[in-house]
């Protein structure tokens, strides 16, 4: 794989790395909007897609470390306005922990969580959970015994969004802002509510589909914020990673060490699954996203404090390994080792 090959696939690419000494460096390539020839810069915000789940997990774990919730309790213990149910209609016993690591038995509907446009009528979180729209056309249920199957689930993170909003009596984007973004001084990271999209629109990278055509309206609407509604810059993603890794070593005033150690503990029977992230070879921690308007990856090495983030603005039609996004992330980490 070569840089030129990857740059042929994606209109725009943003990369950031942090080395073992804590130094952050960035690189930007291509266009944030091909039609206007707007270049990618440090101000360009990209879709973080399912890296959203890592952020959501941190917000959930902050409540856990504060004693507000216990992640080993059934999620229904805290839900009042909506309940997670089994196929027979009874209340599910699925725990918050198993939802975080995709082993709660929640199975996404086919072709769900895809294709909503900014000019389409808005849909609510409860509409998604109840399966009342084409965006998710069947009710969210715990369809399999918890802990017995790994089912990667956007729907499960919709349940976590409902949990956070009910407990905090606040919108999800406000919870993330107050819990994480503001304390870390992040000014370019947000969840894509209509209001936030209007505010940041001039900085948001236009999304391109698998055929290389711009998404109608420049980028899709994503009402399942906790699952895939995050936008950010590569630099701010590695700032979050830096705080996470410092907490791993007990050097953070933001996150407790035991919280992070719990998040990176492999799920029983599924050693690649942590809480809101994945565990790769050689103790690599991975959060990644792939949507109709972009693909991205965040890699962290907690033992050394190194991390790299790669963000793009096109659906390449193949996974991160085949598209070159993972190669870029690994290249960034290698260069960080040499810096």
C-alpha positions as CSV (number, residue, x, y, z in Angstrom):
1,X,0.0,0.0,0.0
2,X,1.2,3.5,-0.8
3,X,-0.1,7.0,0.2
4,X,-0.9,7.6,-3.5
5,X,-3.2,4.6,-3.7
6,X,-5.1,5.6,-0.5
7,X,-5.4,9.2,-1.7
8,X,-7.0,8.0,-4.9
9,X,-9.7,6.3,-2.9
10,X,-10.6,9.2,-0.6
11,X,-11.3,12.8,-1.6
12,X,-10.0,14.0,1.8
13,X,-7.9,12.5,4.6
14,X,-6.9,13.8,8.0
15,X,-4.3,12.1,10.2
16,X,-3.0,12.7,13.7
17,X,-0.6,10.9,15.9
18,X,0.7,11.2,19.5
19,X,4.1,9.7,20.3
20,X,5.3,8.2,23.5
21,X,6.6,11.7,24.6
22,X,3.1,13.2,24.2
23,X,3.9,15.2,21.0
24,X,0.9,15.5,18.6
25,X,1.6,15.9,14.9
26,X,-1.0,16.1,12.1
27,X,-1.2,15.7,8.3
28,X,-4.0,16.6,5.9
29,X,-4.6,15.7,2.3
30,X,-7.1,16.3,-0.5
31,X,-10.4,18.1,-0.4
32,X,-13.1,18.5,2.2
33,X,-15.5,19.4,-0.6
34,X,-14.4,18.4,-4.1
35,X,-17.0,20.5,-5.9
36,X,-15.7,23.8,-4.4
37,X,-12.1,22.5,-4.2
38,X,-12.1,23.3,-0.4
39,X,-8.9,21.7,1.0
40,X,-8.8,19.6,4.1
41,X,-7.2,21.5,7.0
42,X,-6.9,21.3,10.8
43,X,-10.3,22.9,11.0
44,X,-12.1,20.3,8.9
45,X,-14.4,18.0,10.9
46,X,-15.0,14.5,9.6
47,X,-17.7,11.9,10.4
48,X,-16.4,9.6,13.2
49,X,-19.2,7.1,12.6
50,X,-18.9,4.2,15.1
51,X,-16.1,5.8,17.0
52,X,-19.2,7.4,18.6
53,X,-19.6,4.1,20.6
54,X,-16.2,4.7,22.3
55,X,-17.4,8.2,23.4
56,X,-20.7,6.8,24.5
57,X,-19.0,4.1,26.6
58,X,-16.9,6.7,28.3
59,X,-20.0,8.7,29.2
60,X,-21.7,5.5,30.6
61,X,-18.5,4.6,32.6
62,X,-18.3,8.1,34.1
63,X,-21.7,7.4,35.7
64,X,-20.5,4.0,36.8
65,X,-17.4,5.4,38.5
66,X,-19.6,8.0,40.2
67,X,-21.8,5.2,41.6
68,X,-24.9,6.5,39.7
69,X,-25.3,3.2,37.9
70,X,-23.7,-0.3,38.1
71,X,-23.0,-1.6,34.6
72,X,-23.6,-5.2,35.8
73,X,-27.3,-4.3,36.6
74,X,-30.0,-4.9,34.0
75,X,-30.4,-1.8,31.9
76,X,-34.1,-2.0,32.6
77,X,-33.3,-1.3,36.3
78,X,-32.7,2.3,35.2
79,X,-35.0,2.7,32.3
80,X,-38.5,4.0,33.0
81,X,-39.8,5.6,29.8
82,X,-38.9,2.7,27.6
83,X,-38.0,-0.9,28.3
84,X,-35.7,-3.4,26.6
85,X,-37.8,-6.6,26.1
86,X,-37.3,-10.2,25.1
87,X,-39.1,-11.6,22.0
88,X,-41.9,-12.8,24.2
89,X,-42.5,-9.3,25.4
90,X,-41.1,-9.8,28.9
91,X,-38.5,-7.4,30.3
92,X,-35.0,-8.4,29.3
93,X,-32.4,-9.0,32.0
94,X,-29.5,-7.8,29.7
95,X,-27.0,-5.8,31.6
96,X,-25.4,-2.5,30.6
97,X,-22.1,-4.2,30.4
98,X,-23.3,-6.7,27.8
99,X,-24.8,-3.9,25.7
100,X,-21.5,-2.0,25.8
101,X,-19.6,-5.0,24.4
102,X,-22.3,-6.2,22.0
103,X,-23.1,-9.4,23.8
104,X,-26.6,-8.5,25.0
105,X,-28.3,-10.5,22.2
106,X,-29.6,-7.3,20.5
107,X,-29.7,-7.9,16.7
108,X,-29.9,-5.0,14.3
109,X,-32.6,-5.1,11.6
110,X,-31.4,-5.7,8.0
111,X,-30.5,-2.4,6.2
112,X,-31.2,-0.4,9.3
113,X,-29.4,2.8,10.5
114,X,-28.7,4.0,7.0
115,X,-29.8,6.4,4.4
116,X,-31.6,9.2,6.2
117,X,-31.2,12.6,4.7
118,X,-31.1,16.0,6.3
119,X,-34.3,17.1,4.5
120,X,-36.2,14.0,5.6
121,X,-38.6,14.4,8.5
122,X,-36.9,14.1,11.9
123,X,-37.4,10.9,13.8
124,X,-37.0,10.4,17.6
125,X,-35.0,8.0,19.6
126,X,-38.1,6.2,20.8
127,X,-39.3,5.9,17.1
128,X,-36.0,4.1,16.4
129,X,-36.3,1.9,19.5
130,X,-39.9,1.0,18.7
131,X,-39.1,0.2,15.1
132,X,-41.6,2.7,13.7
133,X,-39.6,4.1,10.8
134,X,-37.7,2.8,7.8
135,X,-34.5,3.9,9.5
136,X,-35.1,0.9,11.9
137,X,-38.1,-1.0,10.9
138,X,-38.5,-3.4,13.8
139,X,-38.5,-3.0,17.6
140,X,-35.2,-3.3,19.4
141,X,-35.3,-6.5,21.4
142,X,-32.8,-8.7,23.2
143,X,-33.3,-11.7,20.9
144,X,-30.5,-14.0,22.0
145,X,-29.4,-15.0,25.5
146,X,-26.9,-12.4,26.8
147,X,-23.3,-13.4,26.8
148,X,-23.8,-16.2,24.3
149,X,-23.3,-14.4,21.0
150,X,-21.5,-11.3,19.7
151,X,-23.8,-9.2,17.6
152,X,-22.4,-5.8,16.7
153,X,-25.4,-3.5,17.3
154,X,-26.2,0.1,16.7
155,X,-29.5,-0.6,18.3
156,X,-27.9,-1.5,21.5
157,X,-26.2,1.9,21.7
158,X,-29.6,3.5,21.1
159,X,-30.6,1.8,24.3
160,X,-27.6,3.3,26.0
161,X,-28.5,6.7,24.7
162,X,-32.0,6.3,26.1
163,X,-30.4,5.3,29.4
164,X,-28.1,8.4,29.6
165,X,-30.9,10.8,28.7
166,X,-33.3,9.3,31.3
167,X,-30.8,9.3,34.1
168,X,-29.3,12.7,33.3
169,X,-32.5,14.5,32.3
170,X,-30.6,16.1,29.4
171,X,-30.1,15.7,25.7
172,X,-27.5,13.2,24.7
173,X,-25.3,15.7,22.9
174,X,-25.5,17.9,25.9
175,X,-24.4,15.0,28.2
176,X,-21.4,14.3,26.0
177,X,-20.5,18.0,25.8
178,X,-20.6,18.4,29.6
179,X,-19.1,15.1,30.5
180,X,-16.3,14.9,28.0
181,X,-15.9,17.5,25.3
182,X,-15.8,20.6,27.6
183,X,-13.6,19.1,30.3
184,X,-11.0,18.2,27.7
185,X,-11.3,21.6,26.0
186,X,-12.5,20.1,22.7
187,X,-14.0,22.7,20.3
188,X,-14.4,20.7,17.1
189,X,-16.0,17.5,18.5
190,X,-19.8,17.2,18.6
191,X,-22.8,15.0,18.0
192,X,-24.7,15.8,14.8
193,X,-28.0,17.2,16.1
194,X,-29.7,19.5,13.5
195,X,-28.5,22.5,15.5
196,X,-24.9,21.4,15.8
197,X,-24.9,20.6,12.0
198,X,-26.1,24.1,11.2
199,X,-23.4,25.6,13.5
200,X,-20.5,23.6,12.1
201,X,-21.7,23.1,8.5
202,X,-19.0,25.2,6.9
203,X,-16.4,23.1,8.5
204,X,-17.9,19.7,7.9
205,X,-16.4,17.5,5.2
206,X,-18.8,16.7,2.4
207,X,-19.5,13.0,2.3
208,X,-19.1,10.8,-0.8
209,X,-20.7,7.5,-1.4
210,X,-19.2,4.3,-2.7
211,X,-19.5,5.5,-6.3
212,X,-17.7,8.7,-5.4
213,X,-20.8,10.9,-5.7
214,X,-21.6,13.5,-3.0
215,X,-24.3,12.6,-0.5
216,X,-27.5,14.6,-1.1
217,X,-27.4,17.5,1.3
218,X,-23.6,16.9,1.7
219,X,-23.9,14.5,4.7
220,X,-26.6,12.2,6.0
221,X,-28.8,12.7,9.1
222,X,-27.9,10.3,11.9
223,X,-30.5,10.3,14.7
224,X,-28.8,7.4,16.5
225,X,-26.2,9.7,17.9
226,X,-24.7,7.4,20.5
227,X,-24.1,4.7,17.9
228,X,-22.7,6.8,15.0
229,X,-23.5,10.5,15.2
230,X,-20.0,11.8,16.3
231,X,-18.0,14.4,14.2
232,X,-14.5,15.4,15.1
233,X,-11.0,16.1,13.9
234,X,-8.1,13.6,14.0
235,X,-6.3,15.8,16.4
236,X,-9.1,16.0,18.9
237,X,-9.6,12.2,18.7
238,X,-6.0,11.7,19.8
239,X,-6.5,14.2,22.6
240,X,-9.3,11.9,23.9
241,X,-7.0,8.9,23.4
242,X,-4.2,10.7,25.3
243,X,-6.5,11.2,28.3
244,X,-7.7,7.6,28.1
245,X,-4.2,6.2,28.1
246,X,-3.1,8.5,30.9
247,X,-6.0,7.2,32.9
248,X,-4.9,3.6,32.1
249,X,-1.6,4.5,33.9
250,X,-3.5,6.3,36.8
251,X,-2.3,9.7,35.7
252,X,-5.7,11.3,34.8
253,X,-7.8,13.6,36.9
254,X,-10.7,13.0,34.4
255,X,-11.0,9.2,34.3
256,X,-10.2,6.8,37.1
257,X,-7.7,4.0,36.4
258,X,-10.2,1.3,37.4
259,X,-12.7,2.7,34.9
260,X,-10.3,2.4,31.9
261,X,-9.0,-1.0,33.1
262,X,-12.6,-2.2,33.1
263,X,-13.2,-0.9,29.6
264,X,-10.2,-2.7,28.2
265,X,-10.9,-6.0,29.9
266,X,-11.9,-8.7,27.3
267,X,-15.5,-9.8,27.4
268,X,-16.0,-13.4,28.5
269,X,-16.0,-15.7,25.5
270,X,-15.2,-12.8,23.1
271,X,-11.6,-11.7,23.8
272,X,-11.6,-9.0,21.1
273,X,-14.5,-7.1,22.7
274,X,-14.0,-4.4,25.3
275,X,-16.5,-1.9,26.5
276,X,-17.1,0.5,23.6
277,X,-13.8,-0.5,21.8
278,X,-12.0,-3.6,20.5
279,X,-8.8,-5.3,21.6
280,X,-6.4,-6.1,18.8
281,X,-3.1,-7.9,18.7
282,X,-0.2,-6.8,21.0
283,X,-2.6,-5.1,23.4
284,X,-3.7,-2.6,20.7
285,X,-7.0,-0.8,21.4
286,X,-9.1,0.0,18.4
287,X,-12.2,2.2,17.7
288,X,-13.3,2.5,14.2
289,X,-16.2,3.7,12.0
290,X,-17.5,3.1,8.5
291,X,-20.6,4.9,7.2
292,X,-22.1,6.1,3.9
293,X,-20.1,9.3,4.1
294,X,-16.7,8.3,5.5
295,X,-14.4,5.8,7.1
296,X,-12.1,6.2,10.1
297,X,-9.9,4.5,12.7
298,X,-8.4,5.3,16.1
299,X,-5.6,3.0,17.4
300,X,-4.1,3.2,20.9
301,X,-1.2,1.6,22.6
302,X,-1.9,2.1,26.3
303,X,1.5,0.6,27.4
304,X,3.4,3.3,25.5
305,X,0.9,6.2,25.3
306,X,1.0,6.2,21.5
307,X,-2.1,6.7,19.4
308,X,-3.1,7.5,15.8
309,X,-6.3,8.6,14.2
310,X,-7.2,8.6,10.5
311,X,-10.4,10.2,9.2
312,X,-11.9,10.4,5.7
313,X,-15.0,11.6,3.8
314,X,-15.9,8.7,1.5
315,X,-17.5,5.3,1.9
316,X,-14.8,3.2,0.1
317,X,-17.0,0.1,-0.2
318,X,-14.4,-2.1,1.6
319,X,-13.3,-2.4,5.2
320,X,-10.4,-0.4,6.8
321,X,-7.8,-3.0,6.0
322,X,-8.7,-3.1,2.3
323,X,-9.2,0.6,1.9
324,X,-5.8,1.6,3.4
325,X,-7.2,3.4,6.4
326,X,-5.7,0.8,8.8
327,X,-2.4,1.0,6.9
328,X,-2.4,4.7,7.4
329,X,-3.0,4.4,11.1
330,X,-0.2,1.9,11.4
331,X,2.1,4.1,9.4
332,X,1.3,7.1,11.6
333,X,2.2,5.0,14.7
334,X,5.4,3.9,13.1
335,X,6.4,7.5,12.3
336,X,5.4,8.5,15.8
337,X,7.9,5.9,17.2
338,X,10.6,7.5,15.1
339,X,9.8,11.1,16.1
